[in-house]
Amino acid sequence: MEPPKRCEESNCKRKLALTTSSCKCKKYFCAKHGPAEDHNCTFDYRGEHARELQKTMNKSIIAEKVDPI
């Protein structure tokens, strides 16, 4: 799918740069509306970070054995 040529914010129709990447909500925004809090992003960042933290916390931490002298 080809990205749109204009910002997907409802009141903004700025042209997008060639290097513009999509947000985690799968929409494309200009530099002004790019941050998640500026375009009411629907992606659950807090939940994603909680799941990522849970994955790392579930790994068991095992120290290396020290060889006796």
Chimera marker file (.cmm) of the C-alpha trace (Angstrom):
<marker_set name="trace">
<marker id="1" x="0.000" y="0.000" z="0.000" r="1" g="1" b="0" radius="0.5"/>
<marker id="2" x="1.359" y="3.402" z="-0.957" r="1" g="1" b="0" radius="0.5"/>
<marker id="3" x="1.397" y="6.069" z="1.775" r="1" g="1" b="0" radius="0.5"/>
<marker id="4" x="-0.878" y="9.082" z="1.290" r="1" g="1" b="0" radius="0.5"/>
<marker id="5" x="0.563" y="12.338" z="-0.014" r="1" g="1" b="0" radius="0.5"/>
<marker id="6" x="-1.094" y="14.467" z="2.676" r="1" g="1" b="0" radius="0.5"/>
<marker id="7" x="-1.349" y="14.417" z="6.485" r="1" g="1" b="0" radius="0.5"/>
<marker id="8" x="-4.225" y="12.251" z="7.756" r="1" g="1" b="0" radius="0.5"/>
<marker id="9" x="-5.184" y="14.629" z="10.594" r="1" g="1" b="0" radius="0.5"/>
<marker id="10" x="-8.756" y="15.822" z="10.032" r="1" g="1" b="0" radius="0.5"/>
<marker id="11" x="-8.023" y="19.579" z="9.815" r="1" g="1" b="0" radius="0.5"/>
<marker id="12" x="-4.508" y="19.380" z="8.353" r="1" g="1" b="0" radius="0.5"/>
<marker id="13" x="-3.770" y="18.795" z="4.697" r="1" g="1" b="0" radius="0.5"/>
<marker id="14" x="-0.009" y="19.436" z="4.634" r="1" g="1" b="0" radius="0.5"/>
<marker id="15" x="2.070" y="17.551" z="2.111" r="1" g="1" b="0" radius="0.5"/>
<marker id="16" x="4.107" y="14.727" z="3.591" r="1" g="1" b="0" radius="0.5"/>
<marker id="17" x="7.856" y="14.440" z="3.067" r="1" g="1" b="0" radius="0.5"/>
<marker id="18" x="9.280" y="11.449" z="1.238" r="1" g="1" b="0" radius="0.5"/>
<marker id="19" x="10.842" y="10.172" z="4.458" r="1" g="1" b="0" radius="0.5"/>
<marker id="20" x="7.627" y="10.286" z="6.505" r="1" g="1" b="0" radius="0.5"/>
<marker id="21" x="6.951" y="7.035" z="8.329" r="1" g="1" b="0" radius="0.5"/>
<marker id="22" x="3.696" y="5.713" z="9.713" r="1" g="1" b="0" radius="0.5"/>
<marker id="23" x="2.627" y="5.897" z="13.318" r="1" g="1" b="0" radius="0.5"/>
<marker id="24" x="1.886" y="2.710" z="15.275" r="1" g="1" b="0" radius="0.5"/>
<marker id="25" x="-1.808" y="3.391" z="14.596" r="1" g="1" b="0" radius="0.5"/>
<marker id="26" x="-1.004" y="2.776" z="10.878" r="1" g="1" b="0" radius="0.5"/>
<marker id="27" x="-1.664" y="6.374" z="9.764" r="1" g="1" b="0" radius="0.5"/>
<marker id="28" x="0.671" y="8.982" z="8.279" r="1" g="1" b="0" radius="0.5"/>
<marker id="29" x="1.059" y="12.466" z="9.777" r="1" g="1" b="0" radius="0.5"/>
<marker id="30" x="3.083" y="15.618" z="9.141" r="1" g="1" b="0" radius="0.5"/>
<marker id="31" x="5.830" y="16.680" z="11.566" r="1" g="1" b="0" radius="0.5"/>
<marker id="32" x="3.371" y="18.781" z="13.586" r="1" g="1" b="0" radius="0.5"/>
<marker id="33" x="0.909" y="15.915" z="14.166" r="1" g="1" b="0" radius="0.5"/>
<marker id="34" x="3.444" y="13.065" z="14.258" r="1" g="1" b="0" radius="0.5"/>
<marker id="35" x="3.706" y="12.627" z="18.046" r="1" g="1" b="0" radius="0.5"/>
<marker id="36" x="1.014" y="10.326" z="19.426" r="1" g="1" b="0" radius="0.5"/>
<marker id="37" x="-0.417" y="12.898" z="21.833" r="1" g="1" b="0" radius="0.5"/>
<marker id="38" x="-0.883" y="15.400" z="18.975" r="1" g="1" b="0" radius="0.5"/>
<marker id="39" x="-3.188" y="13.208" z="16.878" r="1" g="1" b="0" radius="0.5"/>
<marker id="40" x="-5.107" y="11.207" z="19.510" r="1" g="1" b="0" radius="0.5"/>
<marker id="41" x="-3.351" y="7.966" z="18.642" r="1" g="1" b="0" radius="0.5"/>
<marker id="42" x="-5.422" y="4.817" z="19.124" r="1" g="1" b="0" radius="0.5"/>
<marker id="43" x="-2.389" y="2.589" z="19.793" r="1" g="1" b="0" radius="0.5"/>
<marker id="44" x="-2.090" y="1.450" z="23.428" r="1" g="1" b="0" radius="0.5"/>
<marker id="45" x="1.485" y="2.489" z="24.268" r="1" g="1" b="0" radius="0.5"/>
<marker id="46" x="1.081" y="1.863" z="28.006" r="1" g="1" b="0" radius="0.5"/>
<marker id="47" x="-0.221" y="-1.664" z="27.438" r="1" g="1" b="0" radius="0.5"/>
<marker id="48" x="2.543" y="-2.416" z="24.928" r="1" g="1" b="0" radius="0.5"/>
<marker id="49" x="5.232" y="-1.302" z="27.383" r="1" g="1" b="0" radius="0.5"/>
<marker id="50" x="3.609" y="-3.327" z="30.172" r="1" g="1" b="0" radius="0.5"/>
<marker id="51" x="3.635" y="-6.477" z="27.999" r="1" g="1" b="0" radius="0.5"/>
<marker id="52" x="7.260" y="-5.858" z="27.030" r="1" g="1" b="0" radius="0.5"/>
<marker id="53" x="8.248" y="-5.325" z="30.665" r="1" g="1" b="0" radius="0.5"/>
<marker id="54" x="6.370" y="-8.465" z="31.707" r="1" g="1" b="0" radius="0.5"/>
<marker id="55" x="8.300" y="-10.493" z="29.105" r="1" g="1" b="0" radius="0.5"/>
<marker id="56" x="11.661" y="-9.273" z="30.380" r="1" g="1" b="0" radius="0.5"/>
<marker id="57" x="10.694" y="-9.737" z="34.039" r="1" g="1" b="0" radius="0.5"/>
<marker id="58" x="9.621" y="-13.351" z="33.461" r="1" g="1" b="0" radius="0.5"/>
<marker id="59" x="13.066" y="-14.366" z="32.261" r="1" g="1" b="0" radius="0.5"/>
<marker id="60" x="15.039" y="-16.010" z="35.019" r="1" g="1" b="0" radius="0.5"/>
<marker id="61" x="18.300" y="-14.349" z="35.931" r="1" g="1" b="0" radius="0.5"/>
<marker id="62" x="21.061" y="-16.868" z="36.480" r="1" g="1" b="0" radius="0.5"/>
<marker id="63" x="24.499" y="-15.716" z="37.546" r="1" g="1" b="0" radius="0.5"/>
<marker id="64" x="27.589" y="-17.308" z="36.049" r="1" g="1" b="0" radius="0.5"/>
<marker id="65" x="29.358" y="-19.861" z="38.196" r="1" g="1" b="0" radius="0.5"/>
<marker id="66" x="32.719" y="-18.816" z="39.587" r="1" g="1" b="0" radius="0.5"/>
<marker id="67" x="35.498" y="-21.318" z="38.973" r="1" g="1" b="0" radius="0.5"/>
<marker id="68" x="37.306" y="-22.337" z="42.171" r="1" g="1" b="0" radius="0.5"/>
<marker id="69" x="41.013" y="-21.567" z="42.305" r="1" g="1" b="0" radius="0.5"/>
<link id1="1" id2="2" r="1" g="1" b="0" radius="0.2"/>
<link id1="2" id2="3" r="1" g="1" b="0" radius="0.2"/>
<link id1="3" id2="4" r="1" g="1" b="0" radius="0.2"/>
<link id1="4" id2="5" r="1" g="1" b="0" radius="0.2"/>
<link id1="5" id2="6" r="1" g="1" b="0" radius="0.2"/>
<link id1="6" id2="7" r="1" g="1" b="0" radius="0.2"/>
<link id1="7" id2="8" r="1" g="1" b="0" radius="0.2"/>
<link id1="8" id2="9" r="1" g="1" b="0" radius="0.2"/>
<link id1="9" id2="10" r="1" g="1" b="0" radius="0.2"/>
<link id1="10" id2="11" r="1" g="1" b="0" radius="0.2"/>
<link id1="11" id2="12" r="1" g="1" b="0" radius="0.2"/>
<link id1="12" id2="13" r="1" g="1" b="0" radius="0.2"/>
<link id1="13" id2="14" r="1" g="1" b="0" radius="0.2"/>
<link id1="14" id2="15" r="1" g="1" b="0" radius="0.2"/>
<link id1="15" id2="16" r="1" g="1" b="0" radius="0.2"/>
<link id1="16" id2="17" r="1" g="1" b="0" radius="0.2"/>
<link id1="17" id2="18" r="1" g="1" b="0" radius="0.2"/>
<link id1="18" id2="19" r="1" g="1" b="0" radius="0.2"/>
<link id1="19" id2="20" r="1" g="1" b="0" radius="0.2"/>
<link id1="20" id2="21" r="1" g="1" b="0" radius="0.2"/>
<link id1="21" id2="22" r="1" g="1" b="0" radius="0.2"/>
<link id1="22" id2="23" r="1" g="1" b="0" radius="0.2"/>
<link id1="23" id2="24" r="1" g="1" b="0" radius="0.2"/>
<link id1="24" id2="25" r="1" g="1" b="0" radius="0.2"/>
<link id1="25" id2="26" r="1" g="1" b="0" radius="0.2"/>
<link id1="26" id2="27" r="1" g="1" b="0" radius="0.2"/>
<link id1="27" id2="28" r="1" g="1" b="0" radius="0.2"/>
<link id1="28" id2="29" r="1" g="1" b="0" radius="0.2"/>
<link id1="29" id2="30" r="1" g="1" b="0" radius="0.2"/>
<link id1="30" id2="31" r="1" g="1" b="0" radius="0.2"/>
<link id1="31" id2="32" r="1" g="1" b="0" radius="0.2"/>
<link id1="32" id2="33" r="1" g="1" b="0" radius="0.2"/>
<link id1="33" id2="34" r="1" g="1" b="0" radius="0.2"/>
<link id1="34" id2="35" r="1" g="1" b="0" radius="0.2"/>
<link id1="35" id2="36" r="1" g="1" b="0" radius="0.2"/>
<link id1="36" id2="37" r="1" g="1" b="0" radius="0.2"/>
<link id1="37" id2="38" r="1" g="1" b="0" radius="0.2"/>
<link id1="38" id2="39" r="1" g="1" b="0" radius="0.2"/>
<link id1="39" id2="40" r="1" g="1" b="0" radius="0.2"/>
<link id1="40" id2="41" r="1" g="1" b="0" radius="0.2"/>
<link id1="41" id2="42" r="1" g="1" b="0" radius="0.2"/>
<link id1="42" id2="43" r="1" g="1" b="0" radius="0.2"/>
<link id1="43" id2="44" r="1" g="1" b="0" radius="0.2"/>
<link id1="44" id2="45" r="1" g="1" b="0" radius="0.2"/>
<link id1="45" id2="46" r="1" g="1" b="0" radius="0.2"/>
<link id1="46" id2="47" r="1" g="1" b="0" radius="0.2"/>
<link id1="47" id2="48" r="1" g="1" b="0" radius="0.2"/>
<link id1="48" id2="49" r="1" g="1" b="0" radius="0.2"/>
<link id1="49" id2="50" r="1" g="1" b="0" radius="0.2"/>
<link id1="50" id2="51" r="1" g="1" b="0" radius="0.2"/>
<link id1="51" id2="52" r="1" g="1" b="0" radius="0.2"/>
<link id1="52" id2="53" r="1" g="1" b="0" radius="0.2"/>
<link id1="53" id2="54" r="1" g="1" b="0" radius="0.2"/>
<link id1="54" id2="55" r="1" g="1" b="0" radius="0.2"/>
<link id1="55" id2="56" r="1" g="1" b="0" radius="0.2"/>
<link id1="56" id2="57" r="1" g="1" b="0" radius="0.2"/>
<link id1="57" id2="58" r="1" g="1" b="0" radius="0.2"/>
<link id1="58" id2="59" r="1" g="1" b="0" radius="0.2"/>
<link id1="59" id2="60" r="1" g="1" b="0" radius="0.2"/>
<link id1="60" id2="61" r="1" g="1" b="0" radius="0.2"/>
<link id1="61" id2="62" r="1" g="1" b="0" radius="0.2"/>
<link id1="62" id2="63" r="1" g="1" b="0" radius="0.2"/>
<link id1="63" id2="64" r="1" g="1" b="0" radius="0.2"/>
<link id1="64" id2="65" r="1" g="1" b="0" radius="0.2"/>
<link id1="65" id2="66" r="1" g="1" b="0" radius="0.2"/>
<link id1="66" id2="67" r="1" g="1" b="0" radius="0.2"/>
<link id1="67" id2="68" r="1" g="1" b="0" radius="0.2"/>
<link id1="68" id2="69" r="1" g="1" b="0" radius="0.2"/>
</marker_set>
